[in-house]
Amino acid sequence: MARRIIRIIASKHCDDPVINYKDITYLGKFLTPQGQILSRRRSGFCTQCQRQLKKAIKQARHVALLPFVG
């Protein structure tokens, strides 16, 4: 069997641990044109940061700062 190569990539976000739901331009970078949240692979976040991003995007949608659909 072929061995898989596991790459450990540092998260883009771990340097700045706070994701603010009011920062619409920053959150918009991680949405598709249809309004879906990008996957961890495409966004480059670690697991913990991806959860924070998801929570911030959903909170921004709830207070009508971001649309639910693109």
C-alpha positions in Angstrom: 0.0 0.0 0.0 1.1 3.5 -0.7 1.7 5.7 2.3 -0.1 9.0 2.5 1.9 12.1 3.1 0.4 14.2 5.9 1.2 17.9 5.7 0.8 20.1 8.7 -0.1 23.6 7.7 -0.3 26.4 10.1 -3.6 28.1 10.2 -3.9 31.6 8.6 -6.0 32.7 11.5 -4.3 31.4 14.6 -2.2 34.6 14.8 -5.2 36.7 15.5 -7.6 34.6 17.7 -10.7 36.8 17.5 -13.1 36.6 14.6 -15.6 39.4 14.8 -19.1 38.8 13.3 -19.3 42.5 12.4 -16.3 42.4 10.1 -18.3 41.7 6.9 -15.4 42.1 4.5 -13.3 39.5 6.3 -16.1 37.0 6.7 -17.1 37.5 3.0 -13.7 36.1 1.9 -14.8 32.7 3.3 -18.1 32.5 1.5 -18.9 31.2 -2.0 -20.8 33.4 -4.4 -23.9 31.3 -3.4 -23.4 32.2 0.2 -22.0 28.9 1.4 -19.2 28.7 4.0 -15.9 27.4 2.5 -14.5 24.1 3.7 -11.5 23.9 6.0 -9.4 22.8 3.1 -10.2 25.8 1.0 -10.2 28.4 3.8 -7.0 27.2 5.3 -8.2 27.3 8.9 -7.5 24.8 11.6 -10.5 23.0 13.2 -10.9 25.4 16.1 -10.6 28.5 13.9 -13.1 27.0 11.4 -15.6 26.5 14.2 -15.2 30.2 15.3 -15.6 31.3 11.6 -18.8 29.2 11.3 -20.2 30.7 14.5 -19.3 34.3 13.4 -20.9 33.9 9.9 -24.1 32.4 11.4 -24.3 35.2 13.9 -23.8 37.8 11.2 -26.6 36.1 9.2 -28.9 36.1 12.2 -28.5 39.9 12.7 -28.9 40.5 8.9 -25.4 41.6 8.2 -24.8 38.8 5.7 -27.4 37.2 3.4 -28.5 33.6 3.9 -28.4 33.1 0.2 -26.0 34.7 -2.3 
